Structure formats: C-alpha cells, structure tokens
Amino acid sequence: MEIEKRGRRAKKQNLAVRDRTLQKWHSKARVTENSDRLEE
C-alpha cells in the first residue's frame, strides 16, 4: 500500500516538473522563432 501511494505521488511530481520544463521549452522556442524572423 505504501509503495503504491509513493508511486502515485512521484508520478504527480514528475508531471508537474514536466509541465514546468515544457513551459520553459515553449517560451524558449517562441523566443528563438522571433529572433529567426528578425534575422531574415
């Protein structure tokens, strides 16, 4: 039982971390896209 609870909590944390990294990655991608357009 305890292991299952821990696993669920870890999954939730992983999802939160993934969301954060995705948001960072998306904002970075947007910035690079804008700079690419400016360079053209």
Backbone as ProteinMPNN parsed JSONL, in Angstrom:
{"seq_chain_A": "MEIEKRGRRAKKQNLAVRDRTLQKWHSKARVTENSDRLEE", "coords_chain_A": {"N_chain_A": [[0.837, -1.211, 0.0], [1.848, 1.296, 0.907], [3.94, 1.684, -0.917], [2.55, 1.947, -3.32], [1.177, 4.364, -2.867], [3.361, 6.094, -2.673], [4.377, 5.842, -5.255], [2.322, 6.982, -6.76], [2.434, 9.608, -5.836], [4.972, 10.326, -6.71], [4.602, 10.173, -9.452], [2.81, 12.293, -9.83], [4.473, 14.427, -9.102], [6.428, 14.194, -11.085], [4.896, 14.813, -13.352], [4.275, 17.49, -12.798], [6.822, 18.617, -12.859], [7.469, 18.051, -15.503], [5.55, 19.603, -16.824], [6.47, 22.141, -16.099], [9.028, 22.194, -17.317], [8.257, 21.902, -19.96], [6.831, 24.279, -20.355], [8.926, 26.132, -20.063], [10.492, 25.31, -22.228], [8.74, 25.833, -24.339], [8.495, 28.641, -24.182], [11.127, 29.315, -24.691], [11.364, 28.314, -27.287], [9.579, 29.993, -28.593], [10.925, 32.416, -28.339], [13.269, 31.916, -29.839], [12.109, 31.5, -32.323], [11.084, 34.064, -32.86], [13.499, 35.541, -32.98], [14.67, 34.313, -35.157], [12.956, 35.148, -37.183], [13.474, 37.865, -37.137], [16.103, 37.913, -37.998], [15.912, 37.185, -40.666]], "CA_chain_A": [[0.0, 0.0, 0.0], [2.69, 2.496, 0.996], [4.696, 1.85, -2.165], [1.623, 2.477, -4.331], [0.963, 5.789, -2.581], [4.585, 6.819, -3.042], [4.463, 5.857, -6.712], [1.372, 7.973, -7.281], [2.943, 10.945, -5.526], [6.115, 10.56, -7.592], [4.063, 10.446, -10.791], [2.278, 13.661, -9.823], [5.618, 15.347, -9.103], [7.042, 14.137, -12.408], [4.042, 15.565, -14.27], [4.446, 18.914, -12.509], [8.146, 19.004, -13.371], [7.406, 18.017, -16.968], [4.803, 20.793, -17.239], [7.347, 23.306, -15.958], [10.067, 22.162, -18.342], [7.596, 22.147, -21.243], [6.553, 25.71, -20.439], [10.214, 26.789, -20.321], [10.9, 24.957, -23.588], [7.861, 26.547, -25.265], [8.853, 30.059, -24.178], [12.418, 29.413, -25.385], [11.1, 28.097, -28.71], [8.966, 31.218, -29.099], [11.975, 33.443, -28.436], [14.139, 31.598, -30.967], [11.32, 31.743, -33.537], [11.05, 35.508, -33.092], [14.828, 36.007, -33.387], [14.874, 33.814, -36.518], [12.218, 36.023, -38.093], [14.164, 39.156, -37.199], [17.344, 37.755, -38.757], [15.63, 37.013, -42.101]], "C_chain_A": [[0.872, 1.261, 0.0], [3.421, 2.757, -0.324], [3.786, 2.441, -3.242], [1.404, 3.965, -4.129], [2.178, 6.6, -3.018], [4.691, 6.937, -4.558], [3.541, 6.906, -7.307], [1.9, 9.383, -7.045], [4.1, 11.293, -6.465], [5.616, 10.893, -8.998], [3.545, 11.872, -10.867], [3.42, 14.665, -9.884], [6.259, 15.37, -10.487], [6.218, 14.937, -13.41], [4.223, 17.061, -14.059], [5.774, 19.399, -13.075], [8.11, 19.06, -14.894], [6.664, 19.246, -17.484], [5.707, 22.014, -17.199], [8.385, 23.337, -17.065], [9.453, 22.429, -19.716], [7.32, 23.632, -21.413], [7.832, 26.468, -20.755], [10.604, 26.571, -21.774], [10.057, 25.731, -24.608], [8.246, 28.015, -25.333], [10.181, 30.246, -24.906], [12.202, 29.278, -26.889], [10.508, 29.359, -29.319], [10.03, 32.29, -29.305], [12.857, 33.171, -29.645], [13.392, 31.833, -32.278], [11.332, 33.227, -33.874], [12.405, 36.004, -33.586], [15.11, 35.527, -34.816], [14.17, 34.733, -37.516], [12.943, 37.359, -38.243], [15.415, 39.048, -38.072], [17.076, 37.681, -40.258], [15.623, 38.341, -42.839]], "O_chain_A": [[0.662, 2.174, -0.8], [3.508, 3.894, -0.787], [4.199, 3.329, -3.988], [1.438, 4.742, -5.083], [2.048, 7.65, -3.647], [5.048, 7.99, -5.085], [3.913, 7.627, -8.232], [1.828, 10.242, -7.923], [4.193, 12.419, -6.955], [6.146, 11.788, -9.655], [3.801, 12.583, -11.839], [3.351, 15.643, -10.629], [6.595, 16.437, -11.002], [6.779, 15.663, -14.231], [4.315, 17.819, -15.024], [5.844, 20.46, -13.694], [8.644, 19.986, -15.505], [7.086, 19.865, -18.461], [5.722, 22.821, -18.128], [8.605, 24.377, -17.686], [10.06, 23.107, -20.545], [7.546, 24.188, -22.488], [7.834, 27.349, -21.615], [10.994, 27.507, -22.471], [10.578, 26.223, -25.61], [8.319, 28.583, -26.422], [10.353, 31.211, -25.65], [12.78, 30.029, -27.675], [10.879, 29.755, -30.423], [10.033, 32.987, -30.32], [13.167, 34.092, -30.402], [13.982, 32.315, -33.244], [11.558, 33.611, -35.022], [12.461, 36.808, -34.517], [15.722, 36.252, -35.6], [14.723, 35.057, -38.567], [13.018, 37.915, -39.339], [15.749, 39.982, -38.8], [17.933, 38.075, -41.049], [15.402, 38.374, -44.049]]}, "name": "protein", "num_of_chains": 1, "seq": "MEIEKRGRRAKKQNLAVRDRTLQKWHSKARVTENSDRLEE"}
